[in-house]
Amino acid sequence: MHTPPEISEIPPPEGTLEAELNALRSELQEAQFTQLKLAAALARSEERMRLITDTIPALIGYFDPQQIYRYANLRYAQWFG
């Protein structure tokens, strides 16, 4: 015996406002998922860079044009406090 689909499972007719909103919601969810994947990839990349720069035997510091520290590896931080 075939059970009729729930009302929420029946897609609205194309061209309706509800159909357009559903399409936009789907696009937004896809964009959010892509953003989460990119953020995770960036975090992995930053972690890898930090691991590499913290283990090499050198003092690494980066200042911006206003002479504000933007980055210092572990040895630099230990040396200069």
Buried (B, 14 or more C-beta within 10 A) or exposed (E): EEEEEEEEEEEEEEEEEEEEEEEEEEEEEEEEEEEEEEEEEEEEEEEEEEEEBEEEEEBBBEEEEEEEEEEBBBBBBEEEE
